[in-house]
Amino acid sequence: MTQQKGIGGVDRRDAVTAQLGGNRDRQGSISVDEAPLNRLVIIVAIAAFGGIFIDGYILGVIGGAVGPAAAELGLSTLGQGLIASSALIGIFVSGLFFGRIADRYGRKRVFFWNLVGFLVVSLAQLFVVGTWDLVAMRLLLGLLIGVEYAVGTSLLAEFTPRRHRSVLLGSIAAFWFIGFIAAFVVAHVWDADSWRMLLSTSAVPALAVLILRMTLPESPRWLQSQGRTEEAQAIISAHYGPQYCLPPAPAEVVKTRLRDFFAENDWRTVVYAGLFWFCQVGPLFAIFTFIVPVLDELGLNNGFSTDLLMNALQLLGAGVGLWLLWLLPRRTFVNWTFALMVVLLVFLGGWSDLPALLTLLVFGAFVLIITASNSVQYVYPPEMFETRFRSTGVGYAAAFSRVGAAGATYLFPVTLDYLGVSSTLLIAAIFPLVGFIASIFWAPETKYSALDV
């Protein structure tokens, strides 16, 4: 058979083979952190956003149900605080353990089965007959929410290229507030006598997100951290392109234990990852869970219109936070938002005889800043830890934060009753003050760093 000659007498098949070989040599030479946004990243983002939407919805819907539940079940003020904070206690417990499970056994399975749990427990709230039944259901939901914080943010961070990470992870906070506000709107139009059914409505978004999560692959970064580099590269090649690769794999796979997390990470980073989150969500959950009596005490509660304004400010704050994440380094972001929260809370608590319009403006500014500050919670901790510790680190940080949220939410109605709104807001200012001091000394700068394997 006559060979086909190309220009210069070179066999065309040899030329093609040489060209393909050269392409193979170049395959996988570009870091996946430099890849553009693609369909898989968008699907993972929607799956993570959906989980956080459910979290916000579950934590928000109790605000509309606790009043009718208290009337039917005869709850005291402390009982109402316990029900409002029980989900936060659950987040604390699960954050400590399920992040570790995801680091050891993989993100995908935990990410999927968590939604099955959301669906089942949401529906189980239809059958609540007493106070402790309700506390138990809310505690279980809190356990599941803690899993979402630990695994969802880590998974999205590991799939997302570096230049899109601030926007996508920062958007998680916006979806939390969208879920929280959706719960407020649903509770407003819902029949108060049907509070059990109101609580169970979280099953609807849970089912939708569950179906979406069935299609997701395992995290390539996690696979590589377990020595399964070929599987990891196959996912990268299929969804990002064969020219992209993960950073070099470690020389050997090291199985980690929980104590390794504390031993191998700088103690300041470990403490700060939980402490800054703790200081942000303490006043957030306390004030927003009991927003109606707070507005009453401040002389601002004009019914649904005021509530709607507060919710609009929350959404605006989430958008402002996303813009600031893109604009500012992480340290600058946390330092300034903490400082502004201290000033606004001290102003509200220290001057109780302000004109109503000025009080509304200052309180509105506080709502805007505190919701903006929460955008960093889903970006910052995943950037602080390497892949083999990431879910453990994020879970620990979320658990630490919920100590502040649960404690503040449990005690807030009591201090409001006994001390009044001025003293209560001054006490709440301690949270961002501690956060500001800790940020000055310990906050790492992670915005411009690639994720470690």
SVG drawing of the C-alpha trace seen along z (x, -y; Angstrom):
<svg xmlns="http://www.w3.org/2000/svg" viewBox="-56 -63 67 65">
<polyline fill="none" stroke="black" stroke-width="0.4" points="0.0,0.0 1.3,-3.4 2.1,-5.7 0.5,-9.1 3.2,-11.8 2.7,-15.2 4.7,-18.3 8.4,-17.6 7.8,-13.9 6.7,-13.1 4.1,-10.3 0.8,-11.9 0.0,-9.2 3.3,-9.7 2.6,-13.5 -0.8,-13.0 0.6,-10.6 3.3,-13.0 0.7,-15.8 -1.6,-13.7 1.4,-12.7 2.3,-16.3 -1.3,-17.1 -1.2,-14.3 2.0,-15.8 0.2,-19.1 -3.0,-17.6 -3.5,-18.4 -0.9,-21.1 -3.2,-23.9 -4.4,-24.1 -8.1,-23.6 -8.1,-26.7 -7.6,-28.7 -10.6,-27.0 -13.7,-28.9 -17.1,-28.4 -18.8,-25.3 -22.0,-23.3 -20.9,-21.1 -19.8,-24.0 -23.2,-25.6 -25.1,-22.4 -23.0,-22.0 -23.6,-25.6 -27.4,-25.2 -27.3,-22.0 -25.3,-23.9 -27.5,-27.0 -30.6,-24.8 -29.3,-23.2 -28.6,-26.6 -32.0,-27.9 -33.5,-25.0 -31.4,-25.8 -32.5,-29.4 -36.1,-28.3 -36.0,-25.9 -34.4,-28.4 -36.8,-31.1 -40.1,-29.3 -39.9,-28.6 -40.4,-32.4 -43.9,-32.1 -44.7,-28.8 -43.4,-29.3 -46.2,-31.7 -49.1,-29.4 -47.2,-26.4 -46.6,-28.2 -50.3,-29.0 -51.3,-25.4 -48.6,-23.7 -48.5,-26.2 -44.8,-27.1 -43.0,-29.5 -40.6,-32.2 -37.7,-29.8 -39.6,-27.0 -39.9,-29.3 -36.2,-30.1 -35.4,-26.3 -37.5,-25.5 -36.0,-28.5 -32.4,-27.5 -32.8,-23.6 -31.9,-23.6 -28.8,-25.6 -27.8,-23.1 -28.1,-20.4 -25.9,-22.3 -23.2,-22.5 -23.2,-18.7 -23.3,-17.7 -20.7,-20.2 -18.2,-18.5 -18.7,-15.0 -20.1,-15.0 -17.4,-17.2 -14.9,-14.5 -17.1,-11.8 -17.1,-13.7 -13.3,-14.1 -12.9,-10.4 -15.6,-8.8 -16.3,-11.4 -18.5,-14.4 -21.0,-12.9 -22.7,-10.3 -23.0,-12.7 -24.2,-15.5 -27.0,-13.2 -28.2,-11.4 -28.4,-14.6 -31.2,-15.7 -33.0,-12.4 -32.9,-13.3 -34.3,-16.8 -37.2,-15.3 -38.1,-12.7 -37.7,-14.9 -39.6,-17.8 -42.6,-15.5 -42.2,-14.1 -43.1,-17.5 -46.7,-16.9 -47.0,-14.4 -45.7,-16.6 -47.9,-16.3 -45.8,-17.9 -43.0,-20.3 -40.3,-17.7 -41.4,-16.2 -41.0,-19.6 -37.6,-20.1 -36.5,-16.7 -37.6,-17.4 -35.9,-20.8 -32.7,-19.2 -32.6,-16.6 -33.1,-19.3 -30.2,-21.2 -28.0,-18.1 -28.8,-18.0 -28.2,-21.7 -24.8,-21.3 -23.9,-18.7 -24.9,-21.1 -22.6,-23.8 -19.7,-21.3 -20.0,-19.5 -21.9,-21.8 -19.5,-24.7 -16.4,-22.4 -17.8,-20.7 -18.6,-23.9 -15.2,-25.3 -13.5,-22.2 -15.3,-22.3 -15.1,-26.1 -12.1,-27.7 -10.3,-30.3 -11.5,-33.5 -15.2,-32.5 -14.9,-31.3 -15.6,-34.6 -18.8,-35.1 -20.2,-31.6 -19.4,-30.9 -20.4,-34.4 -23.8,-33.8 -24.5,-31.0 -25.3,-33.7 -27.8,-35.3 -29.7,-32.1 -29.7,-31.6 -31.5,-34.9 -33.8,-34.1 -34.8,-30.9 -35.3,-32.8 -37.4,-35.5 -39.4,-32.9 -40.3,-31.3 -41.4,-34.7 -43.7,-35.2 -45.2,-31.7 -45.7,-32.0 -47.4,-35.4 -50.1,-33.9 -50.4,-30.6 -53.2,-29.7 -51.8,-30.0 -53.7,-26.9 -51.8,-24.8 -48.3,-25.4 -47.3,-21.8 -48.0,-21.8 -46.2,-25.2 -43.1,-23.6 -43.3,-20.6 -43.3,-22.8 -39.5,-22.5 -40.1,-19.1 -41.0,-20.7 -37.6,-22.3 -35.8,-19.3 -37.4,-17.0 -36.4,-19.3 -32.8,-19.6 -32.5,-15.8 -33.4,-15.0 -30.7,-17.4 -28.0,-15.9 -28.5,-12.5 -26.5,-13.6 -23.4,-14.9 -19.9,-13.2 -17.5,-13.0 -15.2,-15.9 -12.0,-15.4 -9.9,-17.1 -11.1,-14.7 -10.5,-11.7 -6.9,-12.9 -6.4,-13.4 -7.3,-9.7 -4.8,-8.6 -7.5,-8.0 -5.8,-10.4 -7.0,-8.7 -10.6,-8.9 -10.1,-12.6 -8.5,-13.4 -11.2,-11.6 -13.8,-13.9 -11.7,-17.0 -11.1,-15.9 -14.8,-15.1 -16.2,-18.3 -13.5,-21.0 -11.5,-19.8 -8.5,-17.5 -6.1,-20.4 -6.9,-21.0 -5.5,-19.2 -5.4,-19.3 -2.3,-20.4 0.3,-17.7 -0.9,-14.9 0.9,-14.3 3.7,-11.8 1.8,-9.5 -1.8,-9.3 -1.9,-10.1 -4.9,-8.9 -5.9,-11.6 -7.5,-11.4 -9.5,-14.1 -6.6,-15.0 -4.4,-15.5 -6.7,-18.4 -5.9,-20.2 -2.2,-19.1 -1.3,-20.1 -3.2,-23.4 -2.1,-26.6 -4.1,-27.0 -4.8,-30.6 -6.4,-29.7 -8.5,-26.9 -9.7,-29.2 -10.4,-32.1 -12.3,-30.0 -15.0,-29.4 -14.7,-32.6 -15.4,-35.1 -18.4,-33.1 -19.5,-32.8 -19.4,-36.6 -21.3,-37.2 -24.2,-34.9 -24.8,-35.4 -26.6,-38.8 -28.0,-37.8 -30.0,-34.8 -31.0,-36.4 -32.3,-39.6 -33.9,-38.2 -35.6,-35.3 -37.3,-37.8 -37.5,-40.7 -41.1,-41.5 -40.6,-42.2 -37.3,-44.1 -39.1,-46.4 -41.9,-46.8 -39.4,-47.9 -37.7,-50.3 -41.1,-51.8 -40.8,-50.7 -43.2,-47.9 -45.9,-49.0 -46.9,-45.5 -46.2,-43.8 -44.8,-46.8 -41.9,-47.1 -41.2,-43.4 -41.1,-43.6 -38.7,-46.5 -36.4,-44.5 -36.5,-41.6 -35.7,-43.8 -32.7,-45.2 -31.5,-41.6 -31.6,-40.8 -29.8,-44.1 -27.3,-43.4 -26.5,-40.0 -26.0,-41.7 -23.7,-44.3 -21.8,-41.6 -21.2,-39.8 -19.9,-43.0 -17.6,-43.6 -16.2,-40.1 -15.3,-40.7 -13.8,-44.1 -12.0,-43.7 -9.4,-41.4 -10.8,-39.0 -9.1,-40.8 -10.4,-44.2 -13.9,-42.7 -14.2,-41.2 -12.4,-44.1 -14.7,-46.8 -18.0,-44.9 -17.3,-44.0 -16.3,-47.6 -19.5,-49.0 -21.7,-46.5 -20.2,-47.6 -20.8,-51.2 -24.5,-50.7 -25.4,-48.4 -23.9,-50.8 -25.7,-53.7 -29.0,-51.9 -28.5,-50.6 -27.0,-53.8 -29.5,-56.3 -33.0,-54.9 -34.9,-58.3 -34.0,-58.9 -36.6,-60.1 -38.4,-57.1 -37.0,-57.9 -33.4,-58.1 -33.9,-54.8 -35.3,-53.2 -32.3,-54.4 -29.7,-53.2 -31.4,-49.8 -31.8,-49.5 -28.1,-50.1 -27.4,-47.5 -29.6,-44.9 -27.8,-45.8 -24.3,-45.4 -24.9,-42.3 -26.4,-40.5 -23.5,-41.7 -21.0,-40.4 -22.5,-36.9 -21.5,-36.5 -17.9,-35.7 -18.9,-32.8 -19.2,-30.4 -16.1,-31.6 -13.5,-32.1 -13.4,-28.8 -13.0,-26.6 -10.0,-28.7 -8.3,-28.2 -7.9,-24.4 -6.4,-21.9 -8.6,-19.3 -8.0,-16.5 -9.1,-18.7 -11.6,-21.0 -14.9,-19.5 -13.7,-18.9 -12.5,-22.5 -15.7,-24.0 -17.8,-21.7 -15.9,-22.7 -16.2,-26.4 -19.9,-26.0 -20.3,-24.1 -18.3,-26.7 -20.5,-29.5 -23.7,-27.8 -22.6,-27.9 -23.0,-31.7 -26.1,-31.5 -27.9,-29.0 -26.8,-30.8 -27.8,-34.2 -31.1,-33.0 -32.0,-31.1 -31.2,-34.0 -32.3,-36.9 -36.1,-36.8 -35.2,-36.6 -32.8,-39.6 -35.4,-41.5 -38.0,-40.8 -35.9,-41.6 -33.4,-44.3 -35.2,-45.9 -34.1,-46.5 -31.3,-49.1 -29.3,-46.9 -29.9,-43.8 -28.5,-45.5 -25.5,-46.7 -24.8,-43.2 -25.2,-42.0 -22.5,-44.5 -20.0,-42.4 -20.1,-39.8 -18.8,-42.0 -16.4,-43.7 -14.7,-40.3 -14.8,-39.5 -13.1,-42.8 -10.3,-42.3 -9.8,-38.7 -9.7,-39.7 -7.0,-42.4 -4.7,-39.7 -5.6,-36.4 -7.5,-36.9 -5.5,-35.2 -5.6,-36.6 -6.8,-33.8 -8.5,-35.6 -5.6,-35.3 -4.5,-31.7 -5.3,-28.5 -6.9,-25.7 -4.4,-23.1 -4.9,-19.5"/>
</svg>
